[in-house]
């Protein structure tokens, strides 16, 4: 199927994906609500900052940080790696291979189609957060917000591409999900999910710039809160999309090799 | 439409004996064995033919279908389907074929089948007018008008299978591979599915290749059968000719007005398959049918009788048993 033909299919893929997300609304809301770690960390760090600011964050600063973290996490979550793994294990992957549409397009639209439902939860939180922390703790210029929106999409794309790469490994290796567990472990530490990265010692903070994890969370959060200069945000955006491109290329390579192997060894 | 030359598929399978020691040994030194799933198949199938693959479990039927649909790469040999090499899985090839299996489904579980139909319309880029026309025809042929708007999870197995077939055929594939399409269905539904597959083949001139463990599927649908056993082709021709070749005898079923001694039945000639108070079944040579029937009518209290070929299941089972015996010699 040519790229143009695949593109023509995308609106219907989105529509059906949205219908699926609505059909699974119960499970979906539970899944969304399970993303509650930022709220726990918010309570903890507000206590820590009660006496005096920590690494530049006062009580409301931590509040803004973790509410932004929650919003970014809600908007950028993906489940492609588990979906791919289930498809490979069950043989359902054959259905994808028989269709003239790259399965990555299908997984992507399936994940993105759930965005409106996620937004239903994320936007009220964003409004409440803004009302609570006030203007002093969020970026006030359009440029930061513009980069922030691209950064949120980039964060989703990076997470999704990493999932595609690990998911494709399932065609070679039965325990590929354990690799994603490792990714998640590193994500929790180095993405800024559990604490702002500025709380890290200097050498470790420096190291996070070379890892993909900060671009999946801390970068869009810090940009929306105006914690990064415009120049720095633009450099981060470039680094983020370089990671997206690299991981997507890796995923495509692994998928291609994996499908060839699957076809040789049987499904 | 389908051309297959010396097609073969070998797998390497990890084997180890049971036990902890063997498990630990397999961590460092794995032993692999070559399994020959398909072993040099060659055949041609013309456009519009309906062909049945017959064979015992593990004979290589499904592996062959998977190679012809591009899911598996052959170890050696060549295959072309609708002018394409399946393993390249060219988009146009994928738009020309469909593989339907009775055990795997593409319908979206929590949505009505109509949503999967729409999805397939988009994926296969079927023009709107053609889609509407094909969909209306399939819905009518399969009698699923009321079902397509009901969530798939609420449909019975037979209803799901009908919707599955409709979803698979919306892009009007020229070649249809069916792997056990009636598995698990009741007799009425099996018959309905057979009727539909035949109609689709006749209406659209599609080539149909089918595997099934139900001989009735094969007998009703496939004028030609290809028997595959241990990956090798052991017969290619008409089903009738196969039955005549393997089992030229006839089955004579007699129903008696009163109980008859077994000895009186044996005296008619032929082999007594079953005999009880209500009747008997005899296997007799085709050329002696007339004389045996005359003897039965004159000497026994026959109320009703039936003459037919030996049951297909028995003939095929006999063929597989013969092949197995030949292989072990």
Interface residues (C-beta under 8 A of the other chain):
Chain A: X1 X2 X5 X8 X9 X11 X12 X13 X15 X16 X19 X20 X23 X24 X91 X92 X94 X95 X97 X98 X99 X100 X101 X260 X263 X264 X265 X266 X267
Chain B: X9 X11 X12 X37 X63 X66 X69 X70 X71 X72 X73 X87 X89 X91 X92 X94 X95 X97 X98 X99 X104 X106 X108 X110 X111 X115 X116 X118 X119 X121 X122 X123 X124 X125 X151
